[in-house]
Amino acid sequence: MTTAILFLSTRQLTQVDFSLPLLGEHDLILVASKQELDRLPDNISSHFTLQFPVSISADDGVIIEYVYNEIVEIVASIRQSYSTVDFVCFDEGNVELADSLRQNSKSNQNLERFRDKVEMKKWLKKRNIPTPFFIETISENQRFDEISSKVGTPFVVKPKRSAGSNNIYIIRSKDDFLEVQNTAAGSLSNYEAEEYINGDLYHCDIALWMGESIFAECTEYLCPTIDFQSGSPLGGRVMDTNSPLREQLIEFAKVSLKALESSDGVYHMEIFVRNNDAKDLVFLEVGARPPGMLVTTMYEKATGVNLLNLDIMIQTRSVPNDFSFSRKKHAFYLVYPKRNGRVQALNTPSNHCDIEMNFVIHSVIGEQHQGCFSNLDFCAFITCSAVDKAEIDSAYQYMSEFKPVQYAS
């Protein structure tokens, strides 16, 4: 009998390097919703021996979850045809399901502390890892003053189990909170209130294999991810290897993952550095999956390592004994939010001669944009890499202020 790798969801498949020899040694099977399968490019779809459409049980606009019983039936039939089936999932909404399939368990609660933003903070707080102040449940009749007295003002209201800055609100006044209560009426119990941290945001991405870190990199965000909805580009640049803060962030992330009793895999963690004299590090959240957006592409340019491929190797227990990584280039990525209005013109960035640049625009003249409500509402993106740091610094500054779309006034 042959062996198979089952991919749960199409998310991020366009950044997988399918020339990896390991992928040619297995039948590749894809399970996702019909909508996702229909949108998958032919050059990606052609790599899969079998594809199974499944129904969606939940969809908040960013996170999609599949009907559990349908998945179980499909997997049971697949296991009859293959000696070994390994499971890969890069999608936040289905990491718990993928884990339960790996364990051949009916429970999907094993990774709850990596999906529920309250549970992860409670878990770490008990183990003395600094987290924001938070209120784990907002009641329908809760008052602004009750929350602000516990977490301060301003504060953040966000879903416990979403991602991509989806449905996140910064509350600065009673009127702001009243607006959220009206918007989320009937579902406030699915939200938490959290301290708004005055500081700089970073993400640290770590691969664990046999309980040890085999890849660790950090990226400094251009600005907090929630600012994307207000018009700022989302993205950042890989931190310099000689930065003491980079080493502190990596160590903090490793300690946090150990406290979370993390199994082998790739993890994406966001960490704040407070704007105080001590520059305290504060855990924000973590995902039991590789980073999203264009982070994989950026890291691959910077280090030569494709984190999605590395996660596949980990989940199939195929990491080479001599695996290693090193910094080769400086790199950054930026994603540009849609604004509200009709697209009047499209702009192209100027070339920088010594920089490898990939700029893609996802807009056409004349279309109407409705604004930005999550990280999926983007109009263009760019990745850049170069050996020369000064070149990258200059390009990063330029592209941070660049406007890819001009809207009619």
Buried (B, 14 or more C-beta within 10 A) or exposed (E): EEEBBBBBBBBBBEBBEBEBEEBEEBBBBBBBBEEBBEEBEEEBBEBBEBBBBBEBBEEBEBBBBBBBEBBBEBBEEBBEEBEEBBBBBBBBBBBBBBBBBBEEEEEBEBBBBBBBBBBBBBBBBEEEBBBBBBBBEBEEEBEBEEBBEEBBBBBBBBBBBBBBBBBBBBBEEEEBBEEBBEEBEEEBEBBBBBBBBEBBBBBBBBBBBEEEBBBBBBBBBBBBBBBBBEBBBBBBBBBEEEEEBBBBBBEBBBBBBBBBEBBBBBBBBBBBBBEEEEEEBBBBBBBBBBBBBBBBBBBBBBBEBBBBBBBBBBBBEBBEEEEEBEBBBBBBBBBBBBBEBEBEEBEEBEEBEEBEBEBEBEBEEEEEBEEBBBBBBBBBBBBBBBEEEEBBBBBBEEBBEBBBBBBEE
